[in-house]
Amino acid sequence: MNFFQKIVSAFTETHPAILIVEFLALLVLFYFMMRVLKSNNAELLNILFAIFVVITGVIFIFIENINNFIYVLFPLVYVLAMIVMFSTEIKRTIWNLSNKKNIDVRHLDVASDRANTKECINEIIKALQNMSKNDIGALIILGSAPIPNSILESGVHMDCVISAALIESVFFPKTPLHDGAMIIKGNKILSAGCFLPLSQEVNIPKDLGTRHRAGIGITETIDVTAIIVSEETGVISIATGGKLKRYADSEMLRQTLKTFYEQENND
């Protein structure tokens, strides 16, 4: 059976409406996967995918008596592999698509010019180090992306200029807001006492509690950075993209904050 006969048989053996639905579903799936890969600087995988499709097409054309579904099966296996590899990025993309009414903090009055960037960094590091020395738990979110209303409104609106004293007072034990997360954007503390989605990752060390799971969880779904101070050990950790780096020293904190504010000043 030649190529054209295979195409004809594929359309005659299956109801056209079903074929159209299958084709559109595959098209949407492939487009979504390519969009995720492109947004995460993995365009090379898109090229490999195109080569993969061509190879399976050649197999489909030249091998006799091959099941038509093979041509669809190979790309599907590839997509499933990408879903496993980029599960965090896919989760973040779906979250952003489903939260069209997010508060885009980039348009709020949270300007952070280069003159006060250094002061903001110093104040945040000072607060983190003081809380670390005193084993005071804290969770600070550096909001480099739109924050969902559901998160901001779960806490208390503050809209205050950043200061070490204010940060420490919010997280002081037994105060109403100390168990929640603080959202920082530019030179402002937007909200405090916010509730965050918890990570469902099973490989998180057992000695890490809810505060760490919340910090990791929000970075799995939104492009933000979380800084966590352990209440038990005083260890400072940094979460980005669903990954956690523990034992952050002052240099690592400074570099993380510098990167955050460079992105702010470039927006």
TALIN-V616379 format. One record per residue. N is the residue number from 1. OMEGA is omega in whole degrees, 0 to 359 (* if undefined). Layout:
N	OMEGA
N	OMEGA
//
This chain:
1	180
2	186
3	184
4	177
5	177
6	180
7	180
8	181
9	179
10	181
11	182
12	182
13	180
14	180
15	182
16	181
17	179
18	179
19	180
20	179
21	179
22	181
23	180
24	179
25	178
26	180
27	179
28	180
29	181
30	179
31	180
32	181
33	180
34	178
35	178
36	181
37	181
38	181
39	179
40	175
41	179
42	182
43	179
44	179
45	175
46	178
47	178
48	178
49	179
50	178
51	179
52	180
53	180
54	180
55	179
56	176
57	178
58	177
59	182
60	184
61	193
62	179
63	181
64	173
65	178
66	180
67	181
68	184
69	180
70	181
71	178
72	185
73	183
74	176
75	179
76	177
77	178
78	180
79	179
80	177
81	179
82	178
83	178
84	183
85	186
86	183
87	180
88	181
89	178
90	179
91	180
92	180
93	179
94	179
95	182
96	178
97	183
98	180
99	181
100	183
101	177
102	171
103	180
104	187
105	178
106	182
107	177
108	181
109	182
110	183
111	180
112	182
113	186
114	182
115	183
116	178
117	182
118	180
119	179
120	180
121	181
122	181
123	180
124	180
125	179
126	180
127	180
128	181
129	178
130	179
131	178
132	180
133	184
134	180
135	177
136	182
137	180
138	176
139	182
140	179
141	176
142	189
143	178
144	179
145	176
146	182
147	179
148	175
149	184
150	179
151	182
152	183
153	176
154	178
155	180
156	179
157	183
158	181
159	183
160	175
161	183
162	171
163	181
164	182
165	181
166	179
167	182
168	181
169	178
170	185
171	179
172	184
173	177
174	172
175	187
176	188
177	192
178	182
179	183
180	181
181	175
182	180
183	180
184	175
185	182
186	180
187	184
188	165
189	184
190	183
191	176
192	182
193	184
194	176
195	184
196	175
197	180
198	176
199	177
200	179
201	185
202	184
203	177
204	181
205	184
206	183
207	178
208	186
209	185
210	182
211	179
212	179
213	178
214	179
215	178
216	185
217	182
218	179
219	174
220	187
221	182
222	181
223	178
224	176
225	179
226	175
227	186
228	173
229	181
230	178
231	183
232	187
233	184
234	180
235	179
236	180
237	179
238	179
239	174
240	177
241	179
242	180
243	184
244	173
245	183
246	177
247	178
248	177
249	184
250	181
251	178
252	177
253	182
254	180
255	179
256	181
257	177
258	178
259	179
260	183
261	174
262	176
263	178
264	184
265	180
266	181
267	*
//
